[in-house]
């Protein structure tokens, strides 16, 4: 009997390992390759993920814009100030404030389509590096990530969710021609046009240590700001190694280091209506905030915005006094991770608190409510998502920041009247240098 007991220990350990492995495999089987729940929601409003939208419709021509695969759909219902109490569990404080402030503001809610999808290589890299990546520097960086764009597919903390957003796939590279609009209270605007180039370090054969991406923004109009160009070399851990940034000053015809292009410094081409780290939902170092993972919930967020992105819509059709033309903005029920960022004691930022709502399928921030030092809701940031099915990737067709105190708003990233963007085009790190910034700006 004694020998039987001794023999049972390794057997029991082997059985325990087998059960644990089976449980892990079962849990993984219930998740998409990006870490979202495959199943639909209990109320049936969020469907099961079926692979997303990866094929362009017949006759797709980038020069003519992205055809709307849901063009025939009608809103399931419309949320207004009169009925928003009925839907408050799926709305953010910022969305409800917009409904209260503007009598003509509304949210047209359509059937949900989980279109987010990515190349197989992205899925393979996420799987290969899952569980091998960890936070460093108290959450200010990550280690172990070589090619994965989702370091934490099953996040356990708020800052892990934010790292998934910051590192998410937007194509290995892109060149985007877009327009931004600091809009006056009466609806008047002057477009700020920009050409952006971007290269993910993870997509290169031998990424430099602690490199996230390289970015170049060339402002092409209007003449009052044209030539105020920007170059950014983005580290992963920006506490360990500060962001490298350069600005071209057209008046002095000089390229200058710009160490202040970070955190809450005024955003480029935004007329004071956003911070630098507002761009793309959130960017940069997380070290000034404590990040709390509130949990996951079902929300109405801006999604599949092909109508807003249409080449048939002119900027004058989109930009209206007070807010965007809400007939062009599409909302759908989706599950989001909710993360609260609270300013750390002794740290400085114009936002004392920010609540982020992050799409589970893409890890893209869908919405942010930002509060000032008095605890008052200040800015409502909506990211209008769209699946670029020819890449494939889910990214933004625009992002809008409503400044409730200035009674103005900013929309950036619109491409309706611009040249087609390019994804995964051939570019290398030698493009992103201060010398090239000087050459392109002259």
Buried (B, 14 or more C-beta within 10 A) or exposed (E): EEEEEEEEEEEEEEEEEEEEEEEEEEEBEEBBBBBBBEEBBEEEBBBEBEEBBBEBEEEEEBEEBBBBBBEEEEBBEEBEBEEBEEBEEBBBEBBBBBBEBBEEBBBBBBBBBBBBBBBEEBBEBBBEBBEEBEBBBEBBBBBEBEBBBBBBBEBEBBBBBBBBBBBBBBBBBBBBBBBBBBBBEEEEBBBBBBBBBBBBBBBBEEBEEBBBBBBBBBBBBEEEBBBBBBBBBBBBBBBEBEBBBBBBBBEEEEBEEBEEBBBBBBBBBBBEBBBBBBBBBBBBBBBBBBBBBBEBEBBBBBBBBBBBBBBEBEBEEBBBEBBBBBBBBBBBBBBBBBBBBBBEEEEEBBBBBBBBBBBBBBBBBBBBBBBBEEEEBBBBBBBBBBBBBBBBBBBBBBBBBBBBEBEBBBBBBBBBBBEBBBBBEEBEBEBBBBEBBBEBBE
